[in-house]
């Protein structure tokens, strides 16, 4: 008998890849939900949808992800990222379904010198991170069976709709337009390819993982290093200048270090460099021959 998996936020950057990866499994029936037909902030709609579908697994990848806008729209951020998570978790408890919540590296304050692991204490420094952490707590106290997956600095084929794309595409577009680029070089993070994260999550679920798991590609870099690698791989030339985050103020504070790694060793993802190469190949920015021979 096939297991039924419901995915909230199915057209998002990670949700799109999750739907495609699950659809390839012969023993899984996937039910993708978008904001139009699966608004997690509507408790009645959520309950009716899930009771009707009766899934064994519910993945909540719906999120209010515009980090700067969250500072001025805290109510909306908490409605989606926390109360929406609670709505889903309550019905999961009724169904005894596994409640999977996609969280973020921004639940940490960035003061740690090394990558954050699952057991590190959380302390968000912006509204977005606080709303996602609230969602984590509400799920943990509501759903008997839960899996919280913290991902970081996602880039994928679909792009983040709330952000109008992704970092890689923005960099390449500006390079093609001949624009000079100034990129922050003192914020450390872990770039993560959504196709890799989706594939790894399917493996986690197949092995019955629960609790908190950090799910990222291997390695750490700055946004400047990430941008430079993307330009090097594609061959585009641009004026690229490293700057401090203090020279690039944003509405919301960002952790100086939001790199993640897992102490649980449940799955291993390839390096962010190899993942970036695979992404650029998927998007047609580089050829297969170039991807093979690039050092």
C-alpha positions as CSV (number, residue, x, y, z in Angstrom):
1,X,0.0,0.0,0.0
2,X,1.3,3.4,-1.0
3,X,2.1,6.0,1.7
4,X,0.4,9.3,1.1
5,X,2.5,12.5,1.5
6,X,0.9,15.9,1.7
7,X,3.1,18.9,0.9
8,X,2.2,22.5,1.8
9,X,4.0,25.1,-0.2
10,X,4.4,22.7,-3.1
11,X,5.2,25.4,-5.7
12,X,7.9,27.0,-3.6
13,X,11.7,26.7,-4.2
14,X,12.1,23.5,-2.0
15,X,8.5,22.4,-2.4
16,X,8.7,22.0,-6.2
17,X,11.7,19.7,-5.9
18,X,10.0,17.7,-3.1
19,X,7.0,17.1,-5.3
20,X,9.2,15.9,-8.2
21,X,11.4,13.7,-6.1
22,X,8.5,12.1,-4.3
23,X,6.6,11.6,-7.5
24,X,9.4,9.2,-8.7
25,X,8.8,6.9,-5.8
26,X,6.6,3.9,-6.6
27,X,5.5,3.4,-3.0
28,X,4.4,7.1,-2.4
29,X,1.4,9.0,-3.4
30,X,2.1,12.8,-3.2
31,X,-0.6,15.4,-2.8
32,X,0.8,18.9,-3.5
33,X,-0.9,21.9,-2.0
34,X,-0.4,25.6,-2.9
35,X,-1.5,28.7,-1.1
36,X,-4.6,28.7,-3.3
37,X,-5.8,25.2,-2.3
38,X,-3.9,24.7,1.0
39,X,-3.6,27.9,3.0
40,X,-1.9,26.8,6.3
41,X,-3.2,29.8,8.1
42,X,-6.8,28.6,7.8
43,X,-7.3,26.0,10.5
44,X,-10.7,24.8,9.2
45,X,-9.4,24.4,5.6
46,X,-6.2,22.6,6.9
47,X,-8.3,20.2,9.0
48,X,-10.7,19.4,6.1
49,X,-7.9,18.9,3.6
50,X,-5.9,16.6,5.8
51,X,-8.8,14.6,7.2
52,X,-9.9,14.1,3.7
53,X,-6.5,13.0,2.4
54,X,-5.6,11.0,5.5
55,X,-1.8,11.1,4.9
56,X,0.9,9.3,6.8
57,X,3.3,12.2,6.3
58,X,2.7,16.0,6.1
59,X,5.5,18.3,5.0
60,X,5.0,21.9,5.7
61,X,7.4,23.9,3.4
62,X,5.0,26.9,3.3
63,X,6.7,30.0,4.7
64,X,6.7,33.8,4.8
65,X,10.3,34.1,3.7
66,X,10.9,37.8,2.9
67,X,13.3,38.4,5.8
68,X,13.3,42.2,5.7
69,X,9.6,42.5,5.2
70,X,9.0,40.3,8.3
71,X,10.3,43.2,10.4
72,X,7.4,45.4,9.4
73,X,4.9,42.5,8.9
74,X,5.5,40.5,12.1
75,X,1.9,39.4,12.4
76,X,1.8,38.0,8.9
77,X,5.2,36.2,9.5
78,X,4.0,34.6,12.7
79,X,0.6,33.8,11.1
80,X,2.3,31.7,8.4
81,X,5.5,30.4,10.1
82,X,4.1,29.8,13.6
83,X,0.3,29.6,13.7
84,X,0.2,27.9,10.3
85,X,2.6,25.3,11.6
86,X,0.5,24.8,14.6
87,X,-2.6,24.3,12.5
88,X,-0.9,21.6,10.5
89,X,0.6,20.0,13.6
90,X,-2.8,19.7,15.3
91,X,-4.3,17.7,12.5
92,X,-1.2,15.6,12.3
93,X,-1.8,14.7,15.9
94,X,-5.3,13.7,15.1
95,X,-4.2,11.4,12.3
96,X,-1.0,10.2,14.0
97,X,0.8,11.4,10.9
98,X,4.5,12.5,10.9
99,X,4.6,16.3,10.9
100,X,7.6,17.6,8.9
101,X,8.5,21.3,9.3
102,X,11.1,23.1,7.1
103,X,12.9,25.5,9.3
104,X,15.9,27.8,8.9
105,X,19.5,28.6,9.9
106,X,18.2,32.0,11.1
107,X,17.0,30.4,14.4
108,X,20.7,31.1,15.5
109,X,22.3,34.4,16.4
110,X,25.5,33.9,14.5
111,X,27.9,34.3,17.4
112,X,29.4,30.8,17.2
113,X,32.7,30.5,15.4
114,X,32.0,27.1,13.9
115,X,28.9,25.7,12.1
116,X,25.8,25.2,14.2
117,X,24.7,21.6,15.0
118,X,21.3,20.4,16.1
119,X,22.0,20.6,19.8
120,X,23.2,24.2,19.8
121,X,21.0,26.7,21.7
122,X,18.8,28.8,19.5
123,X,18.6,32.6,19.7
124,X,17.1,34.4,16.6
125,X,18.0,38.0,16.0
126,X,15.3,38.9,13.5
127,X,11.5,38.4,13.2
128,X,11.8,35.8,10.5
129,X,14.0,33.6,12.6
130,X,11.8,34.2,15.7
131,X,8.7,33.2,13.8
132,X,10.3,30.0,12.5
133,X,11.6,29.1,15.9
134,X,8.1,29.6,17.3
135,X,6.8,27.2,14.7
136,X,9.4,24.7,15.8
137,X,8.3,24.9,19.4
138,X,4.6,24.7,18.6
139,X,5.1,21.6,16.5
140,X,7.2,19.9,19.2
141,X,4.5,20.5,21.9
142,X,1.6,19.5,19.6
143,X,2.5,16.7,17.3
144,X,3.5,13.4,18.9
145,X,5.6,12.5,15.8
146,X,7.6,15.3,14.2
147,X,10.7,16.0,12.1
148,X,12.1,19.6,12.0
149,X,14.5,20.1,9.0
150,X,16.7,23.2,9.2
151,X,18.0,24.2,5.8
152,X,20.1,27.2,4.8
153,X,20.7,29.6,1.9
154,X,18.6,27.7,-0.6
155,X,19.0,27.9,-4.3
156,X,16.9,25.9,-6.8
157,X,15.4,25.9,-10.2
158,X,12.1,27.4,-9.2
159,X,13.5,30.2,-7.1
160,X,12.0,31.7,-4.0
161,X,8.7,33.3,-5.1
162,X,8.6,35.6,-2.1
163,X,12.1,36.8,-3.0
164,X,11.7,37.0,-6.8
165,X,14.3,34.3,-7.6
166,X,17.5,33.3,-6.0
167,X,21.0,34.6,-5.3
168,X,22.7,32.8,-8.2
169,X,20.3,34.0,-10.8
170,X,20.6,37.6,-9.5
171,X,24.4,37.5,-9.7
172,X,24.4,36.0,-13.2
173,X,21.8,38.5,-14.5
174,X,23.8,41.4,-13.2
175,X,27.0,40.1,-14.7
176,X,25.4,39.6,-18.1
177,X,24.1,43.2,-17.9
178,X,27.7,44.4,-17.2
179,X,26.8,45.7,-13.8
180,X,29.5,46.0,-11.1
181,X,28.8,43.7,-8.1
182,X,29.5,44.4,-4.4
183,X,29.0,41.2,-2.3
184,X,29.2,40.7,1.4
185,X,32.4,38.7,2.4
186,X,32.1,38.6,6.2
187,X,28.9,36.6,6.6
188,X,29.4,32.8,6.6
189,X,26.8,30.3,5.4
190,X,26.1,27.0,3.9
191,X,24.6,27.2,0.3
192,X,22.1,24.4,-0.3
193,X,20.8,23.1,-3.6
194,X,17.1,22.4,-3.2
195,X,17.2,19.2,-5.4
196,X,19.9,17.8,-3.0
197,X,17.9,18.8,0.1
198,X,14.7,17.2,-1.4
199,X,16.4,14.0,-2.3
200,X,18.0,13.8,1.2
201,X,14.7,14.4,2.9
202,X,13.1,11.5,1.1
203,X,16.0,9.3,2.4
204,X,15.5,10.6,5.9
205,X,11.8,9.7,5.8
206,X,12.5,6.3,4.3
207,X,14.7,5.6,7.4
208,X,12.1,6.9,9.8
209,X,14.0,9.9,11.0
210,X,12.4,12.1,13.7
211,X,13.6,15.1,15.8
212,X,15.7,17.9,14.5
213,X,18.0,17.5,11.5
214,X,20.3,20.0,9.8
215,X,20.1,19.4,6.0
216,X,22.6,21.3,3.9
217,X,25.3,20.7,1.3
218,X,28.8,20.3,2.7
219,X,31.1,23.2,3.2
220,X,31.1,26.8,4.3
221,X,31.6,30.0,2.3
222,X,30.8,33.7,2.3
223,X,28.3,35.2,-0.2
224,X,31.2,36.7,-2.0
225,X,32.9,33.3,-2.4
226,X,29.6,31.8,-3.6
227,X,29.1,34.6,-6.2
228,X,32.7,34.2,-7.4
229,X,32.3,30.5,-7.8
230,X,29.2,30.9,-9.8
231,X,30.9,33.4,-12.1
232,X,34.0,31.3,-12.5
233,X,31.9,28.2,-13.4
234,X,29.9,30.1,-16.1
235,X,32.8,32.1,-17.4
236,X,31.0,35.4,-17.0
237,X,33.3,38.3,-16.2
238,X,32.2,41.0,-13.8
239,X,33.6,43.6,-11.5
240,X,33.3,41.8,-8.1
241,X,34.1,43.7,-4.9
242,X,34.0,42.2,-1.4
243,X,32.4,44.4,1.2
244,X,31.6,44.1,4.9
245,X,28.0,43.6,6.0
246,X,28.2,46.9,7.8
247,X,28.5,48.6,4.3
248,X,25.3,46.8,3.2
249,X,22.7,47.5,5.8
250,X,19.4,45.7,5.7
251,X,16.1,46.1,7.6
252,X,16.6,42.8,9.4
253,X,19.8,41.8,11.2
254,X,21.5,38.8,9.8
255,X,23.7,36.3,11.7
256,X,27.4,36.7,10.9
257,X,27.6,33.0,10.9
258,X,24.6,30.9,9.9
259,X,26.5,27.8,8.6
260,X,24.9,24.5,9.5
261,X,26.2,21.0,9.8
262,X,24.7,17.8,11.3
263,X,26.0,16.0,14.3
264,X,23.5,13.1,13.6
265,X,25.2,11.9,10.4
266,X,21.9,10.5,9.0
267,X,22.6,11.5,5.3
268,X,25.6,13.1,3.6
269,X,25.2,15.7,0.9
270,X,27.8,16.6,-1.7
271,X,29.9,19.8,-1.4
272,X,28.2,23.1,-2.2
273,X,30.7,23.6,-5.1
274,X,29.5,20.4,-6.7
275,X,25.9,21.2,-6.0
276,X,26.3,24.7,-7.6
277,X,27.8,23.1,-10.7
278,X,24.9,20.7,-10.9
279,X,22.4,23.5,-10.6
280,X,24.1,25.6,-13.3
281,X,24.0,22.5,-15.6
282,X,20.3,22.0,-14.8
283,X,19.5,25.6,-15.6
284,X,21.6,25.5,-18.8
285,X,24.1,28.1,-17.7
286,X,27.0,25.6,-18.4
287,X,27.3,22.7,-20.8
288,X,27.8,19.1,-19.7
289,X,31.3,19.0,-21.1
290,X,32.3,22.1,-19.2
291,X,30.8,20.7,-16.0
292,X,33.0,17.5,-16.4
293,X,36.2,19.3,-17.2
294,X,36.0,22.2,-14.8
295,X,38.7,21.8,-12.1
